[in-house]
Amino acid sequence: MMCQRPDRALRTTARRVSCAATTVSAGPFSHAGPGSRWTPFFLVLCALALLTACARTPVHVYELPEREADLYPTADVRQGVTVAVDEIRDRRRSERYFGVDLPGHYILPVQIIVSNRGEGRISVRPEDVLLLEGRQIHDPLPLQEVTVYLEQRRFRGRAEEAEAIWRFFEGLSLREHILAPGETYRAVLFYEMEPPRRETRGERFWRERQDFLRMSPLFGQPRLQLRLVLTELDEAERLRFGPFAVGT
C-alpha cells in the first residue's frame, strides 16, 4: 500500500477547501462551466432591458363615443339644436379616452356635444362657453398644462412622443366649428379642479348643509354651472343653452 507524502496531502486538501469556498461565495448564481462569472452581469442587463421596455410602453386610448346629444339625460334643446355636457370624472373613463387619470391630477375633462337637427348652420366657439361658480368665472386650462403629465411621466420628455400627445389633445379640444344641418360636433374642454383639503368639524357641517340645500328641489343650485351660446348663422340669432350642473 502506497503512502502519500504529508506535504502533497496538505496541498491537495487546501485546493479542495479553496474550491468549496469559491462555490459557496458565488451563491445562487454559481453553476458549473467557464462562463459562470458572467451570470450576474447578464441578469442585470436583462433587468435594465425590462425596465426600458416598461418605460417605453405606449399609451392606448379609445375614441370618445359618437353619441348624439339628445341621448344624454341633461340635454337641452332650442329650435332643433340639442346640446349636452358630459363631465369625465371617473378615473377609468379618463384613462380609456385620454391615456391618463386626469381627475386624479385635478384636471376635469368636460365633453360638449352639439347635434344640429335644425334647418340652418350653427356656429360653435370656445369663447361662447362659460363655467361659473356663483359670479366667479373659471377659464379652461391651456393645452400645455393638460399635456405636461404625459410628457414628463410617461414619455420622459422625448420630443416625438410629446408632439404626438400635443396633436392628440389638440384634436380633442373645442375649437371654432360650423355645423351643417344633420351634423353632430363633439369636443372637450379641460378645467382645473380644487385639490381636497382638511376640514374642521365646523367647516364640514356647513359644507354638508350647503350641499343638502343645493340638492334640494326647493333650494337647489349646483356649485358649478356651465352655460353655452350658439349662433344660428342664417338668421344671425343667438341660442342660449344651460345652465348645466358640473362637478356634482
N, C-alpha and C positions, 0 to 999 in steps of 0.2 A: 504494500500500500504506500502510495507516494505521499509525501508530507509537504505542504505548501510553506514557502518561506514567510516569516512573520511580516516583513516589510511589504511584500506583494499582497498579502491578505489585507493589510491596513489600507493600501491604495485602492483595492477593489471595493472594500466596504465604504470608503469615502466617496467613490464615484456613484455608488448606489444611493447613498444618502443625498448627494447633490442632485441627482435626477429626480428623486422623490420630492425634494424641496421645490424644484422648478415646477413640477406638476401641480403641487398644492398651491403655489403662489399664482399660477395662471388662472385659478378659479374656474368660473363657468365657461370661459372662452377657450379653455385648453382642450386640445384633441391631438391625435397623432397626425403627423405629417409635417413637412418642412415649411408650409405656409401658415402655420398656426398663429404666428405673431401678427399677421395682417387682419385677423378676425375682428378685433375691437375697432380698428380703423374702418373696416368695411361696414360694420354696423352703424358707426357714426355717419358715414356717407349716406347710408340708406335712410337714417332718421332725418338728415338735412334735406334729402330729396323729397321725403314725405311732407315735411313742413313747407317746403317751397310749393309743392303741388297744392296743398291746402290753402296757402296764401293766394294762389292764383285761380282758385275755384271760381268760375263765372257765376254771376247772379242771374237766375232765371226768373223772369217776370211774365205775367199774363196780361193780355189786353183787358181794359175795362169793359164790362158787359155793355153790349149795344142795345140797351133797353130804351123804349120810348118814354117820354116824360110823364105821360098820363098813367103809367103803371105804378108810380110811386105814391104812397099814401099822402104825402104833403104837397101834391101837385096843385098848381094854381093856373086858372085858365082865363084868358082875355082875348076875345074876338078870334077864336080859333087857334090861338098860340098858347101852348102849355109849357110851364116852367116847373122844374123840380130840383131839389137840393139833396145831395147825398153826402153826409159827412162820414169820413172813413176813420173811425176811432178805434176799431178792432185791430189788434196787433197782427193777427194772421192775415186779414184782408190787406193791410198795408204792405206786409212782406210779399204777398202774392202779386200785387199790382205795381209796387214801387221798388221791390227788392230790399227793403229795409224797414224797420219798425220806426216810422216817423213819429207817431204819437208818443212812443217811448222816449223820444228826444224832444218832446214838447213842440212838435210841428203837426198841425191838424190839416190834412188834405180835405178840401170841400169840392166835390164834383157838382157842376151845374149842367143840367140837361135842358135843352130848349127844343121843342118839337113845333114846327110851323105847319099847322093844318088850315091856315087861313088862305086868303087869296092874294095877298101882297108879299113883298120882300121884307125881311126882318133883319135889322142891324143889331149885332151884339158887340159890346165894347167893354173892356175891363174897367174903365173909369165909370161905368154905369152900374157897378156892383158895390154895395156899401154894407159893411159889417158894423153894427152899432152895439154898444153896451151902455144903455141909457142914452146920454148925449155924446159919449166918447166914441170916436171913430177908430177902428182897427184896420190898418192897411195890410194888404197881403205881403208876404215875405218876398224879397228878391230871390231869383233862382240861385244866385251864388251861395246864399245861406242854406238853401234846401239841399244842394248837392255836396256840401262840404263834408258831411259824414261819410258818404260813399267814397269820395275821393281820398280821404285821409285814412279811413279804417279798412275798407275793402280792397282798394287798389293801390295802396301805398304810394299815392302821388304819381302814378305812371301817366304820361301825357295822353297816350292814345285812348286808354280806358276813360280818363277824365273827360275827354272830348266827346266820347260816345255817350257818357252819362248826361252831359250837358244837352246834347241833341235830343236824348230821350225825354228829359223833363221839359225841354222847350216845346216838344211836340205835344205834350200833355197840357201845358199851361194855357189858360184862357187868353185868347188874342182877338183882335177885331175880326169879325166874320159876318158875312151876309148870307142869310138862309133864304133859298127859294121856296115856294110853296111845296109841301110834301117832304122837306128835308128835316133832319134832326142834327143838332150840334151838341157835342159833349166835350167839356174841358174842366180843368182843375185849377183852383186857387189854393195857396198854402198860407196858413195863418199860424202865428206864434201862440203857443199855449202857456199859461202860467204854471210854473212848477209848484207842486204841493209844498206847503209849509206847516210847521207845527202850530196847532191852535190851542188856546186856553179853553177851559170849560165854558167861560162866558162867551167867547167868540164862536165856539161850536154850537152853543144854544141859539144864539141869534142867527147864525147861518142856517141851521136846520129849520128855524121858524120862518125865515125868509124863503127857503126852498119850498116849504109847505104852502106858503101863500102863493108862490109863483105857480105851483102845480094845481092849485085850487081853481075850479072854473069861475069862481066869483072874483078872485083877485089875480088870476094867472097872467103873468107877463114873463116870458123867458128872459134870462140874463143877457144872452147874445141874440141879436136879430139880424138877419140878412135881408136886404132889400135889393131889388133888381128892376131896372128900367130898360125896356127895349124900344127901338124906334121902327115904326112902320113907314118904310121909305116912300111908298107910292102915295100915301095920304099925309106924310110928314106928321104922324101922330105918335105921341109917347105913351107907351103901355107900361103901367106900374104893376109889379108883382111882389107878393110877400105881405108882411114880414114872415120869414121862415125861421123857426127856432133852431139854433146851433149851439152845440155844447151842452145839451140837456142830458 
